[in-house]
Amino acid sequence: MTAPLLLFDRVSKWYGPVLALNQVTLALEGGITGLVGSNGSGKSTLIKLATGQIAPTIGSVHIRGVDAGDWRARRLVGYCPDHDAFYEDMSGREFVRQMALLCGFRPVDARKRTEEVLERVGMIERADRKLKGYSKGMRQRVKLAQALLHDPELLILDEPLSGIDPLGRQEMVALFRSLASQGKCLFVSSHELEELEKLTSHVAIMARGRIAAVGSLQQIREMMDEHPLSVRVEVDRPRDLARGLLTLDEVLGVNLVTDGAVVVQVRQPQKFFRRFATLIVDEHFEVRQMEPLDDSAHAVLGYLLGGSGKT
């Protein structure tokens, strides 16, 4: 059997005393997979491991069965980073051509391939302007062009739609889908699930260094509906709130805790939170604090509800 294109096998990564990734296992083969998570969730570390920039403390990362830090693996990967560090006095065309030479293309082939990728990302007519005069969207396109130079099997794209206007986003989404239809595997990182939903329904959601959920958005929503969630609510009238919560079909149980808060166990959390909001408004409760007690479920729920997974 062919090894997965990208495989994280029980990977953990420490930075000194800080655990950035904790026992992550993830396999990708083809199509487009979104990677979503709030700041500090572990996305950047995951990407650095996948691109061979750092090595895992425990576990392994392989590209087609080869260690991700090996040059043979890197030949299969195109990387479009979030941050850029260009030679600002170069033109876009000069920059991409230099990247082609560094990839090992002969000068004549480097020129030809540069024109091909610039055409593909919609920069052929603007490529002679200096990079220091480029907009954020133009810089994103040039980064994507250099990632495509060696026709990699795996494209790792970190916030690739950031700074691009709505029309440009439509063009880039169409390009990403075209690449996927040609058999490429795209791993697209973003902090906004809404942005990824325009591109793919298959996502991995990260929380505190772990993969909190992976699959289609529909599968994840169904998982959340089946997964009981405990929520702690600090409110001005906890006993009245407890009585009100027990009238909701989504509530499995309610406990009054010693500090005057209510802990409620719920199913179908999206439906519960809609009805909970109505109850709070109708009965004029003053909610001081509210937090899910399951970190992973909290992160998943935050993204499904359109938030950031943060409290």
C-alpha positions in Angstrom: 0.0 0.0 0.0 1.1 3.6 -0.8 2.1 5.6 2.3 -0.1 8.6 3.0 1.0 11.8 1.4 1.2 13.5 4.8 1.3 11.5 8.1 1.6 12.7 11.7 2.0 9.7 13.9 1.5 10.4 17.6 3.5 13.7 17.4 4.3 15.8 20.4 6.5 18.9 20.4 7.9 20.8 23.4 9.5 24.2 23.3 11.4 24.0 26.6 8.7 23.5 29.3 5.9 24.4 26.9 4.0 21.6 25.2 2.9 22.9 21.8 1.6 19.7 20.3 0.3 16.7 22.2 0.0 13.3 20.7 -1.3 14.4 17.3 -2.2 11.8 14.7 -3.4 13.0 11.3 -3.2 11.5 7.7 -3.9 13.3 4.5 -4.0 12.0 1.0 -5.7 14.2 -1.5 -8.2 17.0 -1.9 -8.4 20.1 0.3 -8.3 20.0 4.1 -8.8 23.0 6.2 -6.8 23.5 9.4 -8.6 25.9 11.9 -7.7 27.0 15.4 -7.4 30.0 17.6 -4.0 31.7 18.4 -1.9 29.3 20.5 -3.8 26.2 19.4 -0.8 24.6 17.7 -1.4 25.4 14.1 1.9 27.1 13.4 3.8 24.3 15.1 1.9 21.7 13.0 2.8 23.5 9.8 6.5 23.9 10.7 6.6 20.1 11.4 4.9 19.3 8.1 7.3 21.5 6.1 10.4 20.1 7.8 11.4 23.3 9.5 11.4 21.7 12.9 11.5 18.1 14.2 9.1 16.5 16.6 10.1 15.8 20.1 8.1 12.5 20.1 6.5 10.7 17.2 7.2 11.1 13.5 6.1 13.2 10.5 6.4 11.6 7.0 5.7 12.7 3.5 5.1 9.6 1.3 6.9 7.6 3.9 10.0 9.8 4.1 10.9 11.9 7.1 9.5 15.5 6.6 13.0 17.0 7.3 14.6 15.0 4.5 15.3 16.8 1.2 13.5 14.0 -0.7 10.3 14.8 1.2 10.7 18.6 0.8 10.7 18.1 -3.0 7.1 17.0 -2.7 5.9 20.0 -0.7 5.1 23.6 -1.8 4.8 26.1 1.1 3.1 29.4 1.1 3.8 31.0 4.5 1.6 33.5 6.3 4.4 36.0 6.9 6.6 37.2 4.0 10.2 38.3 3.8 10.9 39.4 0.2 13.9 41.1 -1.3 11.8 44.3 -1.6 13.8 45.9 -4.5 13.2 42.8 -6.7 10.3 42.6 -9.0 7.8 39.8 -8.6 9.1 38.2 -11.7 12.7 38.4 -10.5 11.9 36.9 -7.2 10.0 33.9 -8.6 12.7 33.3 -11.1 15.4 33.3 -8.4 13.3 30.8 -6.4 13.1 28.6 -9.5 16.9 28.7 -9.8 17.2 27.7 -6.1 14.8 24.8 -6.9 17.4 23.5 -9.4 15.9 24.7 -12.6 18.3 25.6 -15.4 18.2 29.3 -16.4 16.2 28.8 -19.5 13.7 26.5 -17.7 13.5 28.8 -14.8 12.3 31.6 -17.0 9.7 29.4 -18.7 8.4 28.0 -15.4 8.3 31.5 -13.8 6.0 32.7 -16.6 3.8 29.6 -16.2 3.2 30.0 -12.5 2.8 33.8 -12.7 0.1 33.3 -15.3 -1.6 30.7 -13.1 -1.9 33.0 -10.1 -3.0 36.0 -12.2 0.2 38.1 -11.8 1.7 38.0 -15.3 0.8 41.6 -16.1 1.9 43.0 -12.8 5.1 40.9 -12.3 7.6 43.7 -13.3 6.6 46.0 -10.4 8.9 46.1 -7.4 7.8 43.9 -4.5 7.9 46.9 -2.1 5.0 48.4 -4.0 2.8 45.3 -3.9 -0.5 45.1 -2.0 -1.0 42.4 0.5 -3.1 40.4 -2.1 -0.4 40.7 -4.7 2.2 39.5 -2.2 0.0 36.5 -1.4 -0.2 35.6 -5.1 3.6 35.8 -5.6 4.1 33.5 -2.5 1.7 31.0 -4.1 3.5 31.3 -7.4 6.9 30.3 -5.8 5.1 27.4 -4.0 3.9 26.0 -7.3 7.3 26.2 -9.2 8.3 22.6 -8.7 4.8 21.2 -9.2 4.5 19.6 -5.7 2.1 16.9 -4.7 1.4 18.7 -1.4 0.6 22.4 -1.0 0.7 23.8 2.6 -0.9 27.2 2.6 -0.9 29.4 5.7 -3.7 32.0 5.6 -3.5 32.2 1.8 -6.6 34.4 1.4 -5.6 37.0 3.9 -5.6 40.5 2.5 -7.1 39.5 -0.8 -10.2 41.4 -2.0 -13.5 39.5 -2.6 -13.0 39.1 -6.4 -9.5 37.9 -5.8 -10.7 35.4 -3.2 -13.1 33.9 -5.7 -10.2 33.5 -8.2 -7.9 31.9 -5.6 -10.6 29.6 -4.4 -11.2 28.5 -8.0 -7.5 27.9 -8.5 -7.3 25.9 -5.3 -10.2 23.7 -6.4 -8.5 23.3 -9.8 -5.3 22.1 -8.2 -7.2 19.6 -6.1 -9.0 18.3 -9.1 -5.6 17.6 -10.7 -4.8 15.3 -7.8 -2.9 17.8 -5.5 -3.4 17.7 -1.8 -3.9 21.1 -0.2 -3.6 21.7 3.5 -5.0 25.2 4.2 -4.6 26.9 7.5 -6.9 29.7 8.7 -8.3 31.1 11.9 -11.7 31.6 10.3 -14.0 28.6 9.6 -16.3 30.8 7.5 -13.4 31.4 5.1 -12.6 27.7 4.9 -16.2 26.8 4.3 -16.0 28.5 0.9 -13.2 26.2 0.0 -13.8 22.9 1.6 -16.1 21.0 3.9 -13.3 18.9 5.3 -11.5 20.4 8.3 -9.3 19.6 11.2 -10.0 21.8 14.3 -7.1 22.3 16.7 -7.3 23.2 20.4 -4.5 23.4 22.9 -2.1 21.3 20.9 -4.5 18.6 20.0 -6.7 17.7 17.1 -10.1 18.4 18.7 -12.1 17.1 15.7 -11.5 16.1 12.1 -13.9 15.4 9.2 -16.6 17.1 7.2 -18.4 20.0 8.9 -21.6 17.9 8.8 -19.8 15.0 10.6 -18.4 17.4 13.2 -21.8 19.0 13.8 -23.3 15.5 14.2 -20.5 14.6 16.6 -21.2 17.6 18.7 -25.0 16.9 18.8 -24.2 13.4 20.2 -21.5 14.5 22.6 -22.9 15.8 26.0 -21.4 19.1 26.9 -21.1 20.6 30.4 -21.5 24.3 30.8 -20.9 26.4 33.9 -22.9 29.6 34.2 -22.5 32.3 36.8 -25.8 34.2 37.1 -27.6 36.5 39.6 -30.4 34.1 40.3 -29.0 30.5 40.0 -32.0 28.7 41.4 -34.4 30.5 39.0 -32.1 29.7 36.1 -31.9 26.0 37.1 -35.7 25.8 37.1 -35.8 27.5 33.7 -33.1 25.2 32.2 -35.0 22.1 33.2 -37.8 23.1 30.9 -35.5 22.8 27.8 -35.5 19.5 26.0 -31.7 19.8 25.3 -30.9 19.8 29.0 -29.8 16.5 30.5 -29.2 17.7 34.0 -28.6 20.7 36.2 -26.4 21.1 39.4 -26.2 24.1 41.7 -22.6 24.5 42.9 -21.3 26.1 46.1 -20.2 29.4 44.5 -23.6 30.2 43.3 -23.1 29.0 39.7 -25.1 26.5 37.7 -23.5 23.6 35.9 -25.8 22.3 33.1 -25.2 19.2 31.0 -26.7 19.5 27.5 -27.0 17.7 24.2 -27.4 19.3 20.7 -25.4 22.4 21.9 -26.2 24.6 18.9 -29.9 24.3 19.5 -29.4 24.6 23.3 -27.5 27.9 23.1 -30.2 29.5 20.9 -32.9 28.6 23.4 -30.7 29.5 26.3 -30.2 33.0 24.8 -34.0 33.4 24.6 -34.5 32.3 28.2 -31.9 34.8 29.5 -33.5 37.7 27.6 -37.1 36.8 28.4 -36.4 36.2 32.2 -34.0 39.1 32.6 -31.1 37.1 34.0 -27.7 38.8 34.5 -25.1 36.3 33.3 -21.7 37.1 34.8 -19.7 34.3 33.2 -20.3 31.3 31.1 -17.8 28.6 30.0 -17.9 25.1 28.6 -15.9 22.7 30.9 -14.6 20.5 28.0 -11.7 22.4 26.3 -11.9 20.4 23.1 -15.6 20.5 22.8 -15.4 24.2 23.6 -13.0 24.9 20.7 -15.1 22.9 18.3 -18.3 24.5 19.4 -16.8 28.0 19.1 -16.0 27.5 15.5 -19.3 25.8 14.6 -21.1 28.8 16.1 -18.9 31.2 14.1 -16.6 32.3 16.9 -12.9 31.8 17.6 -13.1 29.0 20.2 -12.1 31.5 22.9 -13.9 32.4 26.1 
